[in-house]
Amino acid sequence: MNRIVLSCFFVLLSSLEIDRLSAEAAQADQSYSKGPSEFTKKMHDQVLRKLPFEDLEDFKLAQKGLLAKEEKLIIRNENGKVIWDMTQFGYLDDPRPDTVNPSLWRQAKLNALHGLFKVTDRIFQVRGYDLANMTLIEGDTGWIIIDPLTSTETVQAAMALVEKHFGERPVKAILSTHSHADHFGGARALADEKDLEEGRVRYVVPEGFVEEAASENVIAGNAMGRRAAYMFGNFLPRTPDGAIDSGLGKGVVIGNITLLSPTDTITETGQKLVLDGIEFEFQLTPGAEAPSEFMFYLPQMKALCVAEEVNAVMHNLYTPRGAKTRDALIWVRHLNDTIEMFGERANIVFGSHHWPRWGREEGFEYIAKQRDMYRYIHDQTVRLMNHGLTPTEISNKLELPLSLGNEFYNRDYYGTTSHNSRAVYNFYLGFFDGNPAHLNPYEPKKTAVKYLELAGGEKNLISAAERALKGGDYRWAAELLNYLVFAKPDNEQGRFLLADAYEQLGYQSESGPWRNFYLAGARELRGGVVKPTETRRVSKDLIASVPTEMFLDFLGVRFNPQDADDLDITLNLKFTDTEENFVLRLKNSVLNNISNKIADDPNAEMTMTRKVFDLIALRETNMAIEIAKGNIKIGGNPLAVLNIFRRLDNYDPFFNIVTP
């Protein structure tokens, strides 16, 4: 009973919840690298011949307007622990090693450029202090801050750089363009509730922001967190053999994530605000890159902020960490509207990631070609789908035309054509490809055992895989050896050969997340799942912002139905401070919750404050202690409470991925 509510270890921080390996463990990973094969080197040569690497315009743009920088950018938390270290990427100044795809190497070098930059008069950006950019607009009396990064520590470091150059100025307004944590998490370093309540600072967000910010990954948070660790290379060294970039930025921060309540909400496109003398004209863009997002135009500067709807990468319609599939057509329509509303007025286009584009034609083309990239993937996937091709067939066939694919900002650095085409297919038709053989497949381990039998045993399968490895067919080797590992996870030779295949696939990947997935898989096959030496807790701000009903929904997905089918329990929950009432109903092995209701004849009743509920979720206390203190009152049959809460699973945040 003492763990009544969520294990919030990975639940609320989405892809940005990071656990850090000790430096020694990460460094040890380097010894596993076997280096690039000749096939990998040849593949890199093909990339060098295919793409216009002689075009260095992005390097000019990414360095334009540099005002100040820290030569050794290392950010620590209040305990002195390093949470952001740009010095570890110093090797990017050296010639490219054959462990990195040339195109990804180019993006990694660009994302390593950091400092305080002038975009135009009164607009500045701090880049390279976090996954996202923090933009500063000079108002009449102080700063307007756009997207206050992931953590208070990175915001404090960014503001220290700003103040060193400009001197101290008050913050008059904060805007979060959307509901992902790298765009709001550091807000409390700039203001607190008193600042907002007394009108010293305004906080502007898009409609639906608070709920989406707090809730994106509540239900599936544990699985997303584990996969996010693969996607962002959390357990890999920052070396040419490890995680060098995520495409969207260098990586994610392990700092203190906070959340403030907004003072102003943008509810419709065309809405305008004047903040400290600066006029903002907003465009709502929900349901594309984020469920709650806006872009805005600054008429005085003729500058357009495209938030994270336009980036110097192909973004994800489906993210490898796992999330709801995004609607490509909605994304395209938003960008169509952007062009119609602002395309003839904007002389500068800047965003929440990467570097700006200067010039009306340049900005127009940037937005239009990003729009057309998503539209091409959507339309051609649907066209081929209607010809009967399956998602796997389409993802192997589809390529962008040169007019789109040769633009570096449309390359597969973050999202990929392969995954995004599969996302479009899934959006319309779901995961089933229509083939009856795939209606009811065996689970992976049983399938693996049968393939191993078909191959004539471990020795034969390994021989076939070794031939594939020697021929440079790493995808086929990986498929074969994955069957072996799932059938015989103790076969060390098979695990190490599979790691070799993953390693070469990682070295070949243009996508930062794909590279990280492959190399993280190789690392765990060779050394097992290594748990971090320290973890970070969820912030009180985020916990307090999660709707109670959503917490109770999560109890339902944690409910283990074993031996529960004969239980019929009704439990009233009363939260005295928020005046919320709920009925928890266990029947048919399902735990339902009904809001705004109290059952007339419950088996038991629990009364507490939401504040106590939050403290239990944060693991700052537990149910037994709070009952003993009298902060939780239980009426009726205590066994009814026990019969529900003792059946709630506690998830392992380090479950196996590359082994069964």
Secondary structure per residue as TSV (DSSP state, phi and psi in degrees):
chain	resnum	aa	ss	phi	psi
A	1	M	-	360.0	-16.7
A	2	N	-	-80.0	6.4
A	3	R	-	-128.1	62.8
A	4	I	-	-69.1	-33.4
A	5	V	S	-116.2	-164.7
A	6	L	-	-63.5	141.8
A	7	S	-	-81.8	103.0
A	8	C	-	-94.1	25.9
A	9	F	S	-60.0	-51.0
A	10	F	S	-115.7	2.0
A	11	V	S	-70.1	-42.5
A	12	L	S	-104.3	-1.4
A	13	L	S	-101.8	7.5
A	14	S	G	45.6	-141.0
A	15	S	G	-71.0	-5.8
A	16	L	G	-100.9	3.9
A	17	E	-	-80.4	113.8
A	18	I	-	-118.7	137.4
A	19	D	-	-115.0	136.1
A	20	R	B	-106.7	128.7
A	21	L	-	-71.3	155.0
A	22	S	-	-63.3	155.3
A	23	A	H	-59.4	-35.6
A	24	E	H	-65.7	-41.3
A	25	A	H	-66.9	-42.4
A	26	A	H	-65.1	-39.9
A	27	Q	H	-64.3	-35.1
A	28	A	H	-63.9	-25.5
A	29	D	G	-59.0	-28.8
A	30	Q	G	-62.4	-30.0
A	31	S	G	-66.6	-16.9
A	32	Y	G	-78.8	-22.8
A	33	S	-	-62.6	132.9
A	34	K	-	-102.6	2.8
A	35	G	-	80.8	167.4
A	36	P	-	-77.1	143.5
A	37	S	-	-82.2	169.8
A	38	E	H	-64.9	-32.1
A	39	F	H	-65.7	-39.8
A	40	T	H	-65.0	-42.0
A	41	K	H	-62.2	-41.4
A	42	K	H	-65.7	-38.5
A	43	M	H	-62.3	-40.8
A	44	H	H	-62.8	-39.1
A	45	D	H	-61.2	-37.9
A	46	Q	H	-64.4	-39.0
A	47	V	H	-63.7	-42.4
A	48	L	H	-61.9	-34.0
A	49	R	H	-79.6	-25.5
A	50	K	H	-81.2	-40.5
A	51	L	S	-102.3	153.9
A	52	P	-	-81.5	69.3
A	53	F	T	-66.1	-15.0
A	54	E	T	-71.3	-14.8
A	55	D	-	-80.6	107.8
A	56	L	-	-107.3	17.3
A	57	E	H	-59.4	-38.5
A	58	D	H	-60.4	-36.2
A	59	F	H	-66.9	-35.8
A	60	K	H	-66.7	-44.2
A	61	L	H	-65.9	-41.6
A	62	A	H	-69.0	-20.4
A	63	Q	H	-105.3	-6.4
A	64	K	T	-64.5	133.9
A	65	G	T	80.3	14.3
A	66	L	E	-62.5	124.1
A	67	L	E	-105.8	-36.4
A	68	A	E	-161.6	153.3
A	69	K	-	-156.5	155.7
A	70	E	-	-93.5	123.3
A	71	E	S	-63.8	-37.0
A	72	K	S	-118.5	89.6
A	73	L	-	-86.7	99.6
A	74	I	E	-129.7	124.1
A	75	I	E	-113.6	131.9
A	76	R	E	-117.5	156.9
A	77	N	-	-88.3	-175.8
A	78	E	T	-65.1	-18.5
A	79	N	T	-93.0	4.0
A	80	G	S	86.1	4.2
A	81	K	-	-80.5	138.3
A	82	V	E	-73.0	125.8
A	83	I	E	-114.8	-11.5
A	84	W	E	-155.2	124.4
A	85	D	E	-141.2	103.5
A	86	M	G	-84.8	-11.1
A	87	T	G	-69.5	-22.7
A	88	Q	G	-72.4	-8.0
A	89	F	G	-100.9	19.9
A	90	G	G	-59.3	-25.6
A	91	Y	G	-64.2	-14.8
A	92	L	G	-68.2	-14.1
A	93	D	G	-79.7	-12.3
A	94	D	S	-87.3	168.8
A	95	P	-	-59.9	149.1
A	96	R	-	-62.9	129.8
A	97	P	-	-82.5	160.0
A	98	D	T	-78.6	8.0
A	99	T	T	-87.7	0.2
A	100	V	S	-132.9	132.9
A	101	N	-	-56.8	131.7
A	102	P	H	-56.2	-35.4
A	103	S	H	-70.8	-42.9
A	104	L	H	-65.8	-36.8
A	105	W	H	-59.1	-42.9
A	106	R	H	-59.2	-47.5
A	107	Q	H	-64.8	-38.6
A	108	A	H	-62.9	-38.7
A	109	K	H	-65.7	-41.8
A	110	L	H	-65.0	-42.8
A	111	N	H	-71.4	-13.5
A	112	A	T	-83.9	-10.6
A	113	L	-	-74.3	123.6
A	114	H	-	-137.9	159.0
A	115	G	E	143.2	-165.9
A	116	L	E	-101.1	124.9
A	117	F	E	-122.9	143.0
A	118	K	E	-91.3	124.0
A	119	V	E	-86.3	-48.8
A	120	T	E	-164.7	-179.2
A	121	D	T	-54.6	123.5
A	122	R	T	79.6	0.3
A	123	I	E	-123.2	128.6
A	124	F	E	-136.7	158.6
A	125	Q	E	-136.0	142.2
A	126	V	E	-102.7	118.7
A	127	R	E	-119.8	147.2
A	128	G	S	84.6	10.6
A	129	Y	S	-100.1	3.8
A	130	D	S	-175.7	-178.1
A	131	L	S	-63.4	-37.6
A	132	A	S	-103.9	172.5
A	133	N	-	-89.7	150.0
A	134	M	E	-111.9	121.2
A	135	T	E	-101.2	139.3
A	136	L	E	-121.0	128.9
A	137	I	E	-113.6	128.6
A	138	E	E	-79.7	108.9
A	139	G	-	-84.4	-171.5
A	140	D	S	-70.2	-29.4
A	141	T	S	-128.4	-5.6
A	142	G	S	-175.2	-163.6
A	143	W	E	-92.7	143.3
A	144	I	E	-109.0	120.8
A	145	I	E	-104.1	127.1
A	146	I	E	-106.9	123.2
A	147	D	-	62.7	81.4
A	148	P	-	-78.1	51.8
A	149	L	-	53.4	-164.4
A	150	T	S	-92.6	-30.9
A	151	S	-	-141.7	157.8
A	152	T	H	-63.2	-33.4
A	153	E	H	-65.8	-42.6
A	154	T	H	-72.0	-33.9
A	155	V	H	-64.8	-43.6
A	156	Q	H	-60.2	-41.4
A	157	A	H	-66.6	-41.3
A	158	A	H	-63.6	-43.6
A	159	M	H	-67.8	-31.3
A	160	A	H	-62.4	-39.9
A	161	L	H	-66.0	-42.7
A	162	V	H	-62.4	-46.7
A	163	E	H	-70.6	-30.1
A	164	K	H	-63.3	-33.0
A	165	H	H	-89.1	-43.9
A	166	F	H	-103.4	-13.6
A	167	G	-	84.3	174.9
A	168	E	-	-79.5	134.5
A	169	R	-	-137.4	146.4
A	170	P	-	-71.7	152.0
A	171	V	E	-87.9	124.3
A	172	K	E	-104.2	-24.9
A	173	A	E	-157.0	152.7
A	174	I	E	-129.6	137.3
A	175	L	E	-124.8	133.1
A	176	S	-	-108.3	117.8
A	177	T	-	-69.8	-27.7
A	178	H	B	-160.6	-179.5
A	179	S	S	-93.4	19.4
A	180	H	S	-94.0	145.4
A	181	A	G	-63.7	-25.8
A	182	D	G	-74.3	6.2
A	183	H	G	-122.5	4.4
A	184	F	T	-145.5	-15.5
A	185	G	T	-63.1	-24.0
A	186	G	T	-97.2	11.6
A	187	A	G	-57.6	-33.8
A	188	R	G	-70.3	-12.0
A	189	A	G	-75.4	-14.1
A	190	L	T	-106.8	-26.8
A	191	A	-	-161.6	165.3
A	192	D	-	-132.9	-178.1
A	193	E	H	-59.1	-37.3
A	194	K	H	-64.0	-40.4
A	195	D	H	-59.2	-41.1
A	196	L	H	-71.6	-45.2
A	197	E	H	-64.4	-36.2
A	198	E	T	-91.6	3.6
A	199	G	T	82.3	9.7
A	200	R	S	-73.7	-30.3
A	201	V	-	-134.5	138.2
A	202	R	E	-106.7	143.1
A	203	Y	E	-122.1	116.0
A	204	V	E	-112.0	130.6
A	205	V	E	-141.1	162.3
A	206	P	E	-77.6	160.0
A	207	E	T	-55.7	135.8
A	208	G	T	82.3	6.9
A	209	F	H	-62.1	-52.3
A	210	V	H	-61.9	-47.6
A	211	E	H	-62.2	-43.3
A	212	E	H	-69.7	-38.2
A	213	A	H	-61.7	-39.5
A	214	A	H	-84.8	-21.7
A	215	S	H	-116.2	-3.0
A	216	E	T	-50.3	-43.0
A	217	N	T	-121.1	29.7
A	218	V	S	-64.3	-53.4
A	219	I	T	-65.0	-46.7
A	220	A	T	-108.6	24.9
A	221	G	H	-60.2	-39.0
A	222	N	H	-65.2	-45.5
A	223	A	H	-65.5	-41.9
A	224	M	H	-63.3	-40.6
A	225	G	H	-62.8	-42.7
A	226	R	H	-63.8	-43.7
A	227	R	H	-70.6	-33.2
A	228	A	H	-63.8	-32.8
A	229	A	H	-62.9	-35.2
A	230	Y	H	-69.2	-47.4
A	231	M	H	-61.2	-40.8
A	232	F	T	-97.4	5.1
A	233	G	T	65.4	36.3
A	234	N	T	-59.2	-31.9
A	235	F	T	-101.7	15.4
A	236	L	S	-107.1	148.7
A	237	P	-	-69.6	151.6
A	238	R	S	-87.9	76.1
A	239	T	S	-136.7	169.1
A	240	P	T	-62.4	-13.3
A	241	D	T	-96.8	-3.3
A	242	G	S	-124.2	-137.8
A	243	A	-	-84.6	115.0
A	244	I	-	-107.7	-17.3
A	245	D	-	-177.0	155.3
A	246	S	-	-105.0	1.9
A	247	G	S	87.0	-52.3
A	248	L	S	-75.8	-24.5
A	249	G	S	179.0	-174.1
A	250	K	S	-70.0	-31.5
A	251	G	-	167.3	-159.3
A	252	V	-	-120.2	158.0
A	253	V	-	-99.9	149.7
A	254	I	-	-105.6	31.5
A	255	G	S	-95.4	-160.6
A	256	N	-	-90.1	107.4
A	257	I	-	-88.1	131.1
A	258	T	-	-127.6	171.5
A	259	L	-	-151.9	124.8
A	260	L	-	-102.9	156.3
A	261	S	-	-83.2	132.2
A	262	P	-	-71.7	154.6
A	263	T	S	-97.9	-25.6
A	264	D	E	-134.2	135.8
A	265	T	E	-122.9	130.4
A	266	I	E	-87.5	121.1
A	267	T	-	-113.8	-9.1
A	268	E	S	-155.5	150.1
A	269	T	T	-65.2	139.3
A	270	G	T	94.9	-11.9
A	271	Q	-	-62.3	142.3
A	272	K	E	-124.5	148.2
A	273	L	E	-137.5	149.7
A	274	V	E	-112.4	118.2
A	275	L	E	-118.2	114.9
A	276	D	T	48.7	43.4
A	277	G	T	86.6	-1.0
A	278	I	E	-107.9	128.2
A	279	E	E	-86.4	133.8
A	280	F	E	-118.9	135.7
A	281	E	E	-121.0	120.9
A	282	F	E	-102.5	149.9
A	283	Q	E	-125.8	117.0
A	284	L	E	-74.4	135.2
A	285	T	-	-134.5	55.4
A	286	P	T	-72.4	155.4
A	287	G	T	80.8	8.0
A	288	A	S	-106.9	-103.1
A	289	E	S	-67.2	-31.8
A	290	A	S	-141.1	155.2
A	291	P	S	-68.2	-23.0
A	292	S	S	-133.6	112.8
A	293	E	B	-159.0	149.7
A	294	F	E	-137.6	157.6
A	295	M	E	-113.3	167.6
A	296	F	E	-151.6	156.2
A	297	Y	E	-117.9	141.2
A	298	L	E	-112.8	96.3
A	299	P	T	-59.1	-34.9
A	300	Q	T	-65.3	-30.1
A	301	M	T	-106.1	-4.7
A	302	K	T	52.3	44.2
A	303	A	E	-121.1	139.4
A	304	L	E	-116.7	123.5
A	305	C	E	-94.5	117.3
A	306	V	-	-95.9	12.1
A	307	A	T	51.3	-126.7
A	308	E	T	-115.4	22.7
A	309	E	T	-83.8	-21.4
A	310	V	S	-132.7	128.8
A	311	N	-	-143.0	167.8
A	312	A	S	-85.9	34.3
A	313	V	S	-151.3	161.3
A	314	M	-	-73.2	127.7
A	315	H	-	-88.2	-177.9
A	316	N	-	-95.9	125.1
A	317	L	S	-84.3	-26.8
A	318	Y	S	-134.1	125.5
A	319	T	-	-97.3	136.3
A	320	P	T	-61.4	-22.0
A	321	R	T	-69.9	-19.8
A	322	G	-	100.0	127.9
A	323	A	-	-173.7	171.9
A	324	K	-	-63.6	139.7
A	325	T	-	-63.2	135.7
A	326	R	-	-88.3	151.5
A	327	D	-	-89.2	108.3
A	328	A	H	-61.3	-39.6
A	329	L	H	-66.9	-37.5
A	330	I	H	-63.4	-41.8
A	331	W	H	-59.1	-47.4
A	332	V	H	-61.4	-43.8
A	333	R	H	-66.0	-37.1
A	334	H	H	-60.4	-43.9
A	335	L	H	-70.7	-32.5
A	336	N	H	-58.2	-46.2
A	337	D	H	-63.8	-38.7
A	338	T	H	-58.8	-47.0
A	339	I	H	-63.0	-42.3
A	340	E	H	-67.3	-38.3
A	341	M	H	-79.3	-39.6
A	342	F	H	-124.8	-9.4
A	343	G	T	-58.9	-33.4
A	344	E	T	-90.3	-4.9
A	345	R	T	-109.9	-23.6
A	346	A	-	-88.3	122.3
A	347	N	S	-95.3	-14.4
A	348	I	E	-137.4	136.6
A	349	V	E	-120.9	120.8
A	350	F	E	-131.8	157.8
A	351	G	-	-138.4	-174.5
A	352	S	S	-81.8	-9.6
A	353	H	S	-138.8	155.8
A	354	H	S	67.5	-153.7
A	355	W	-	-118.1	158.4
A	356	P	-	-74.7	171.3
A	357	R	E	-121.6	127.9
A	358	W	E	-104.4	138.5
A	359	G	S	106.5	138.1
A	360	R	H	-63.3	-46.0
A	361	E	H	-66.0	-42.1
A	362	E	H	-63.8	-43.5
A	363	G	H	-66.1	-41.6
A	364	F	H	-60.2	-46.8
A	365	E	H	-64.9	-39.2
A	366	Y	H	-57.8	-51.9
A	367	I	H	-66.0	-43.1
A	368	A	H	-65.1	-40.0
A	369	K	H	-75.5	-29.4
A	370	Q	H	-66.5	-44.3
A	371	R	H	-57.1	-47.9
A	372	D	H	-68.9	-29.1
A	373	M	H	-62.9	-48.5
A	374	Y	H	-65.8	-37.9
A	375	R	H	-66.4	-40.5
A	376	Y	H	-62.8	-46.6
A	377	I	H	-60.5	-43.3
A	378	H	H	-62.2	-55.3
A	379	D	H	-66.6	-40.8
A	380	Q	H	-74.8	-31.4
A	381	T	H	-63.9	-46.6
A	382	V	H	-66.2	-38.1
A	383	R	H	-60.5	-49.2
A	384	L	H	-69.1	-34.4
A	385	M	H	-59.6	-41.8
A	386	N	H	-74.5	-13.0
A	387	H	T	-86.0	-2.0
A	388	G	T	98.4	3.3
A	389	L	-	-73.3	147.3
A	390	T	-	-87.1	166.4
A	391	P	H	-59.8	-37.7
A	392	T	H	-68.7	-39.0
A	393	E	H	-64.4	-42.5
A	394	I	H	-65.7	-44.4
A	395	S	H	-65.2	-26.7
A	396	N	H	-83.6	-17.7
A	397	K	H	-99.5	-35.3
A	398	L	-	-76.7	130.2
A	399	E	-	-135.7	148.2
A	400	L	-	-70.8	147.6
A	401	P	-	-66.9	158.4
A	402	L	H	-57.5	-35.5
A	403	S	H	-60.0	-27.9
A	404	L	H	-102.5	-45.8
A	405	G	H	-70.7	-21.8
A	406	N	T	-87.7	-0.3
A	407	E	S	-83.2	122.2
A	408	F	G	-61.3	-29.1
A	409	Y	G	-73.8	-5.0
A	410	N	G	-106.5	8.7
A	411	R	S	-76.3	167.2
A	412	D	S	-80.6	41.0
A	413	Y	S	-71.6	-28.8
A	414	Y	S	-124.6	-73.3
A	415	G	S	-79.2	168.5
A	416	T	-	-135.4	151.9
A	417	T	H	-58.4	-38.9
A	418	S	H	-60.3	-54.5
A	419	H	H	-69.3	-37.7
A	420	N	H	-68.6	-33.4
A	421	S	H	-67.3	-39.3
A	422	R	H	-65.9	-33.2
A	423	A	H	-64.5	-42.3
A	424	V	H	-62.3	-45.0
A	425	Y	H	-58.3	-47.8
A	426	N	H	-64.3	-35.2
A	427	F	H	-60.0	-38.0
A	428	Y	H	-93.4	-40.7
A	429	L	H	-118.4	-6.0
A	430	G	-	81.6	-170.7
A	431	F	S	-78.3	-21.1
A	432	F	-	-80.7	130.3
A	433	D	-	-92.3	2.9
A	434	G	S	93.1	-10.3
A	435	N	-	-80.3	121.3
A	436	P	G	-56.5	-27.7
A	437	A	G	-63.3	-20.3
A	438	H	G	-102.7	8.1
A	439	L	S	-66.9	-41.8
A	440	N	S	-143.9	65.1
A	441	P	-	-72.2	157.9
A	442	Y	-	-66.2	160.9
A	443	E	-	-69.1	157.7
A	444	P	H	-54.0	-40.0
A	445	K	H	-68.0	-42.4
A	446	K	H	-66.4	-40.6
A	447	T	H	-59.6	-42.6
A	448	A	H	-62.2	-42.8
A	449	V	H	-60.9	-42.0
A	450	K	H	-69.5	-37.0
A	451	Y	H	-66.6	-36.1
A	452	L	H	-65.1	-41.4
A	453	E	H	-62.6	-43.0
A	454	L	H	-61.8	-36.7
A	455	A	H	-73.3	-11.7
A	456	G	T	88.3	22.5
A	457	G	S	107.5	174.2
A	458	E	H	-61.6	-42.4
A	459	K	H	-62.3	-44.0
A	460	N	H	-66.1	-41.2
A	461	L	H	-66.4	-40.1
A	462	I	H	-64.1	-39.6
A	463	S	H	-61.8	-43.1
A	464	A	H	-64.7	-40.2
A	465	A	H	-66.9	-39.4
A	466	E	H	-63.9	-36.7
A	467	R	H	-64.0	-39.7
A	468	A	H	-65.0	-41.3
A	469	L	H	-63.2	-44.2
A	470	K	H	-66.0	-28.0
A	471	G	T	-89.3	1.5
A	472	G	T	78.1	12.7
A	473	D	-	-92.6	74.6
A	474	Y	H	-72.0	-28.5
A	475	R	H	-66.7	-42.9
A	476	W	H	-69.8	-40.0
A	477	A	H	-59.7	-41.7
A	478	A	H	-64.2	-40.1
A	479	E	H	-65.3	-45.5
A	480	L	H	-62.0	-48.4
A	481	L	H	-72.0	-25.7
A	482	N	H	-63.6	-38.5
A	483	Y	H	-61.4	-42.7
A	484	L	H	-63.2	-46.4
A	485	V	H	-64.4	-38.2
A	486	F	H	-75.0	-27.4
A	487	A	H	-81.9	-39.2
A	488	K	-	-134.1	74.3
A	489	P	T	-63.1	-17.3
A	490	D	T	-86.6	-1.4
A	491	N	-	-76.7	99.5
A	492	E	H	-64.4	-38.4
A	493	Q	H	-61.9	-43.1
A	494	G	H	-64.1	-43.2
A	495	R	H	-61.4	-44.7
A	496	F	H	-69.6	-35.4
A	497	L	H	-67.4	-39.3
A	498	L	H	-63.4	-40.0
A	499	A	H	-60.6	-39.5
A	500	D	H	-61.1	-42.4
A	501	A	H	-64.6	-46.2
A	502	Y	H	-60.5	-39.4
A	503	E	H	-61.1	-45.4
A	504	Q	H	-66.8	-38.1
A	505	L	H	-63.6	-36.6
A	506	G	H	-65.0	-44.9
A	507	Y	H	-64.1	-27.1
A	508	Q	H	-84.8	-16.8
A	509	S	-	-70.9	133.4
A	510	E	S	-81.1	-28.7
A	511	S	S	-80.6	128.3
A	512	G	H	-60.2	-48.5
A	513	P	H	-61.6	-39.3
A	514	W	H	-62.3	-45.6
A	515	R	H	-56.2	-46.9
A	516	N	H	-64.5	-39.4
A	517	F	H	-60.9	-49.4
A	518	Y	H	-61.5	-47.2
A	519	L	H	-71.9	-33.8
A	520	A	H	-65.7	-39.8
A	521	G	H	-63.0	-42.5
A	522	A	H	-61.3	-42.7
A	523	R	H	-61.7	-43.3
A	524	E	H	-74.2	-29.4
A	525	L	H	-66.1	-35.3
A	526	R	H	-84.5	-35.2
A	527	G	H	-123.3	1.1
A	528	G	-	80.1	176.2
A	529	V	-	-79.4	115.2
A	530	V	-	-100.7	122.1
A	531	K	-	-83.7	150.8
A	532	P	-	-70.6	159.5
A	533	T	S	-82.3	-18.2
A	534	E	B	-151.3	155.2
A	535	T	-	-131.4	166.0
A	536	R	-	-116.7	140.3
A	537	R	-	-86.4	160.0
A	538	V	-	-74.0	145.0
A	539	S	-	-75.6	153.2
A	540	K	H	-64.0	-33.7
A	541	D	H	-57.7	-46.5
A	542	L	H	-68.0	-43.3
A	543	I	H	-59.3	-46.3
A	544	A	H	-65.6	-23.7
A	545	S	H	-87.2	-11.6
A	546	V	S	-74.9	124.6
A	547	P	-	-58.1	140.9
A	548	T	H	-57.7	-39.6
A	549	E	H	-59.4	-34.7
A	550	M	H	-69.6	-38.7
A	551	F	H	-57.5	-44.1
A	552	L	H	-70.0	-32.6
A	553	D	H	-60.8	-37.5
A	554	F	H	-68.1	-33.0
A	555	L	H	-58.5	-39.0
A	556	G	H	-62.1	-40.4
A	557	V	H	-79.3	-13.2
A	558	R	H	-87.8	-11.0
A	559	F	B	-70.7	124.3
A	560	N	-	-94.6	116.7
A	561	P	-	-82.0	1.7
A	562	Q	T	-57.5	126.7
A	563	D	T	59.2	27.3
A	564	A	-	-112.2	2.1
A	565	D	T	-70.7	-18.1
A	566	D	T	-95.1	2.6
A	567	L	-	-86.0	138.7
A	568	D	-	-137.6	98.8
A	569	I	E	-129.4	135.0
A	570	T	E	-118.8	127.2
A	571	L	E	-129.1	125.7
A	572	N	E	-87.3	135.9
A	573	L	E	-118.6	126.2
A	574	K	E	-123.2	126.3
A	575	F	E	-109.5	110.4
A	576	T	T	-74.4	-30.9
A	577	D	T	-80.1	-35.0
A	578	T	T	-95.1	-5.9
A	579	E	T	57.1	38.7
A	580	E	E	-102.0	141.2
A	581	N	E	-128.1	141.0
A	582	F	E	-140.6	152.9
A	583	V	E	-112.0	125.4
A	584	L	E	-96.6	127.4
A	585	R	E	-126.4	113.9
A	586	L	E	-103.3	114.6
A	587	K	E	-159.3	147.7
A	588	N	T	59.3	30.9
A	589	S	T	64.8	22.4
A	590	V	E	-124.7	135.1
A	591	L	E	-104.8	101.9
A	592	N	E	-94.8	157.0
A	593	N	E	-129.5	140.9
A	594	I	E	-124.6	121.9
A	595	S	E	-86.3	158.7
A	596	N	S	57.0	41.9
A	597	K	-	-150.2	148.4
A	598	I	-	-129.0	127.0
A	599	A	-	-73.6	144.4
A	600	D	S	-71.6	-34.6
A	601	D	S	-134.5	66.6
A	602	P	-	-75.1	159.9
A	603	N	S	-72.2	-31.3
A	604	A	E	-157.8	166.8
A	605	E	E	-141.7	136.0
A	606	M	E	-119.1	133.1
A	607	T	E	-125.5	130.1
A	608	M	E	-161.7	177.5
A	609	T	-	-96.4	155.5
A	610	R	H	-63.4	-30.8
A	611	K	H	-61.3	-43.2
A	612	V	H	-65.4	-42.8
A	613	F	H	-54.7	-44.0
A	614	D	H	-66.1	-40.4
A	615	L	H	-63.9	-35.4
A	616	I	H	-66.9	-41.4
A	617	A	H	-61.6	-35.8
A	618	L	T	-80.1	-3.7
A	619	R	T	62.0	28.0
A	620	E	S	-86.1	-9.2
A	621	T	S	-157.3	-175.8
A	622	N	-	-143.7	173.0
A	623	M	H	-64.4	-41.3
A	624	A	H	-60.4	-43.4
A	625	I	H	-63.9	-43.3
A	626	E	H	-70.7	-31.1
A	627	I	H	-65.7	-43.8
A	628	A	H	-62.9	-34.8
A	629	K	H	-76.2	-13.9
A	630	G	T	85.8	10.0
A	631	N	S	-82.6	-17.2
A	632	I	S	-122.4	122.7
A	633	K	E	-108.5	131.4
A	634	I	E	-117.2	123.5
A	635	G	E	-113.0	156.1
A	636	G	E	85.6	-145.9
A	637	N	-	-91.5	109.3
A	638	P	H	-59.9	-26.6
A	639	L	H	-65.3	-28.4
A	640	A	H	-64.7	-41.8
A	641	V	H	-63.9	-46.7
A	642	L	H	-59.9	-41.6
A	643	N	H	-65.2	-22.5
A	644	I	H	-85.5	-55.6
A	645	F	H	-78.2	-20.2
A	646	R	T	-75.1	-11.2
A	647	R	T	-97.1	6.7
A	648	L	B	-83.1	124.6
A	649	D	-	-69.9	144.6
A	650	N	-	-104.1	120.6
A	651	Y	-	-79.7	144.4
A	652	D	-	-85.8	115.2
A	653	P	T	-75.7	-1.1
A	654	F	T	-123.2	39.6
A	655	F	-	-63.1	157.9
A	656	N	-	-68.6	145.6
A	657	I	S	-120.6	-50.0
A	658	V	S	-93.0	-1.4
A	659	T	-	-131.1	157.8
A	660	P	-	-68.4	360.0
